[in-house]
Amino acid sequence: MAPVIVKNAMYSAVFAAELLDSLGFEVYPKSHEKRGDIIQAVKLNDEEKLIKFIQGIQSFSPVDSHVTPYPWDMPGYNDKVIMAAGTFIEGASIELSADSPIRPPYVAYMQGGLTYESAKLAILLSIDKALGER
């Protein structure tokens, strides 16, 4: 199953890059650029949008969707950090997660997606939430 899971995570990252780029956000890497891992960075430029996006990833995840992550003082970090991971296995970012330090330029680091379809839905609904539509 590993090749299929990695493919789904890569498709999810490319989808997020294309969608967010088309909405005017800076993304790293761009959807057409060569990738070395499954992480997709998106520069949201706004603290509230960043928090809502990451909270959206959690709320549209298959596990612990009722949990709302908030920025907090995590040991070892200079800034507050927010982390979303609605995963079956603790620390399994391949399942779909997002995190970020709370500091300008407010970049979210999203990764994973066991199934492309559920990750795509979570990404769509999370950006909808971040832009104030939900």
C-alpha positions as CSV (number, residue, x, y, z in Angstrom):
1,M,0.0,0.0,0.0
2,A,2.9,2.4,0.5
3,P,3.2,3.5,-3.2
4,V,-0.6,4.2,-3.3
5,I,-0.4,6.2,0.0
6,V,2.6,8.2,-1.1
7,K,0.8,8.9,-4.5
8,N,-2.3,10.1,-2.7
9,A,-0.2,12.4,-0.4
10,M,1.6,13.8,-3.5
11,Y,-1.6,14.3,-5.4
12,S,-3.1,16.1,-2.3
13,A,-0.1,18.4,-2.1
14,V,-0.2,19.2,-5.9
15,F,-4.0,19.9,-5.6
16,A,-3.4,22.2,-2.6
17,A,-0.6,24.0,-4.4
18,E,-2.7,24.6,-7.6
19,L,-5.9,25.6,-5.7
20,L,-4.1,28.0,-3.3
21,D,-1.9,29.5,-6.0
22,S,-5.0,30.1,-8.1
23,L,-6.5,32.0,-5.2
24,G,-3.5,34.3,-5.0
25,F,-1.5,32.7,-2.1
26,E,2.2,32.0,-2.4
27,V,2.9,28.2,-2.3
28,Y,6.1,26.3,-2.1
29,P,6.6,24.3,-4.2
30,K,4.3,25.3,-7.0
31,S,2.1,22.6,-8.4
32,H,4.3,22.0,-11.5
33,E,7.6,22.0,-9.7
34,K,9.7,18.9,-8.8
35,R,9.0,17.7,-5.3
36,G,11.3,16.0,-2.8
37,D,8.7,15.2,-0.1
38,I,5.0,15.5,0.7
39,I,5.1,18.9,2.4
40,Q,3.1,21.7,0.9
41,A,3.7,25.2,2.3
42,V,1.3,28.0,1.8
43,K,1.9,31.6,2.8
44,L,-1.4,32.9,4.2
45,N,-0.1,36.4,5.3
46,D,-2.7,36.6,8.1
47,E,-2.7,35.1,11.5
48,E,-6.5,34.5,11.6
49,K,-6.5,32.8,8.2
50,L,-3.6,30.6,9.2
51,I,-5.4,29.5,12.4
52,K,-8.7,28.9,10.7
53,F,-7.0,26.9,7.9
54,I,-5.2,24.6,10.3
55,Q,-8.3,24.3,12.5
56,G,-10.2,23.4,9.3
57,I,-7.8,20.6,8.5
58,Q,-8.5,19.1,12.0
59,S,-12.2,19.6,11.8
60,F,-12.5,17.9,8.4
61,S,-10.2,15.0,9.4
62,P,-11.5,11.4,9.9
63,V,-10.3,11.2,13.5
64,D,-10.9,13.7,16.3
65,S,-12.8,16.1,14.0
66,H,-14.5,17.4,17.2
67,V,-11.1,18.7,18.5
68,T,-10.1,22.3,17.9
69,P,-6.4,23.0,17.9
70,Y,-5.2,26.4,19.2
71,P,-1.8,28.0,19.2
72,W,0.2,27.3,22.3
73,D,3.6,27.6,23.8
74,M,5.2,24.3,22.8
75,P,8.5,23.5,24.5
76,G,11.5,24.0,22.2
77,Y,9.8,26.7,20.0
78,N,10.3,30.4,20.2
79,D,6.8,31.1,18.9
80,K,3.4,29.7,19.7
81,V,2.6,26.7,17.5
82,I,-0.6,25.3,16.1
83,M,-0.9,21.6,15.0
84,A,-3.7,19.7,13.4
85,A,-3.6,15.9,12.9
86,G,-6.8,14.0,12.7
87,T,-4.9,10.8,12.4
88,F,-5.3,7.2,13.4
89,I,-1.7,6.9,14.6
90,E,-0.1,9.6,16.8
91,G,2.5,11.6,14.8
92,A,1.4,10.1,11.5
93,S,1.5,13.2,9.3
94,I,1.0,11.0,6.2
95,E,-2.7,10.8,7.1
96,L,-3.2,14.6,6.6
97,S,-1.9,17.2,9.0
98,A,-1.0,20.9,9.1
99,D,1.1,22.9,11.5
100,S,2.7,26.3,11.8
101,P,4.5,28.6,14.1
102,I,2.4,31.7,14.8
103,R,4.6,34.4,13.2
104,P,4.7,36.4,10.0
105,P,4.4,35.6,7.1
106,Y,2.1,32.9,8.6
107,V,3.0,29.9,6.5
108,A,1.1,26.7,7.0
109,Y,2.9,23.4,6.4
110,M,0.4,20.7,5.2
111,Q,1.3,17.1,4.5
112,G,-0.3,13.8,3.8
113,G,-3.6,12.4,2.7
114,L,-4.2,8.6,2.9
115,T,-6.9,9.0,0.3
116,Y,-6.8,11.8,-2.3
117,E,-10.6,12.3,-2.1
118,S,-10.8,12.9,1.6
119,A,-7.7,15.1,1.6
120,K,-9.1,17.1,-1.3
121,L,-12.4,17.6,0.5
122,A,-10.5,18.7,3.7
123,I,-8.4,21.1,1.8
124,L,-11.4,22.7,0.0
125,L,-13.3,23.1,3.2
126,S,-10.3,24.4,5.2
127,I,-9.6,27.1,2.7
128,D,-13.3,27.9,2.6
129,K,-13.1,28.3,6.4
130,A,-10.0,30.4,6.3
131,L,-11.5,32.8,3.8
132,G,-14.5,33.3,6.0
133,E,-17.0,31.2,4.0
134,R,-17.7,28.8,6.9
